Amino acid sequence: MSARYMPKTLAKTLVYMAFYSPAEFGLFWDSDGTMPWKELYWAMQEDPSTRFVREAHLRELAFLGIEMPFSLEGSLLRLGAGISVPDYPVVHDPPARLFHSCRRQQYHNVLKYGLSAAGRPFLRLAANRDMALRIGRRRDPEPVTVEVLAEQAYRGGIVLRSAGPELFLVEAVPLEYLMCPPMREEELLKLSGGAKKEKKKPVKPEQAFSPGSFLLGEESLFGVPSQKTGKKSRRGAEWKREARKDRNKRTV
C-alpha cells in the first residue's frame, strides 16, 4: 500500500467518491448496480494524492477485510448484496442549457447524429461548462464542448434524469437540440480520418523515362555483359591470352 494512504483512509476516500457523492466527480451507477472501474480510475487521476491507486489496491483492501459497499469484479465495480442502486429521478424542470464535452475524434459523429450514450445506458450532461470540461479532459486533453438546449429537449419529449445537483443523465439528444461550436472542414476531415494521405506507388524503372528513351546497360557502355549474368567477357579472356604469349616470347 502506498505510504500516502493508510488502508482504511484509502477505503474511506474510495467510498466517498464512488458511493456517497459520485455525482461530485461525474460518476453514476448503472441500473444493474455496476460502474466501470475505469470511470473511477479516471476521476482519481484529477487529484495528485489519488493517482497512485490501481486495481491491486482494491484487491488488497478486500484481502485485509476492510468492508466497502462495493467490490471489484473484473473491470467493473459492483454494489454489494442488499445495497440498493441509487435512484435517478426524472427531471420535470431542467435548466435551460446543459453541457457535454466529447473527444475531438467523436465530434464529426456528433455533427451528424447528435449525442448518444455509448457503452453505458446513459450519457452524462453537466450543469456548467467547467464540469463538462473536467469530465471530458479525462479522455481528451482538448475536448469539444457542446451546449444542450435542455429545456427545449424536455418539451420535445427527451427524458432527463438527475444524478446530482450538477449532473444529469440522458439516453440521447438529437442534433436539433444541440449548439455545436464551428470547426473548419479540413480539421473535421482530419479528425474523421477522411484526409488520409495517399501512398505513392513505387515507380518502375521503365516508367521513369519519357517515350523514345532507353536504358543503358553495362553491355551498351563497355561492350561487355553485366556481371549479374554470370558470363565472362570473351574480350577480356582474349586479352589475357595475348598477354601470356608476349611474356613467353620474352622468356625464350
Order of alpha helices (4+ residues) and beta strands (2+ residues): alpha-beta-alpha-alpha-beta-beta-beta-alpha-beta-beta-alpha-beta-alpha-beta-beta-beta-beta-alpha-alpha-alpha
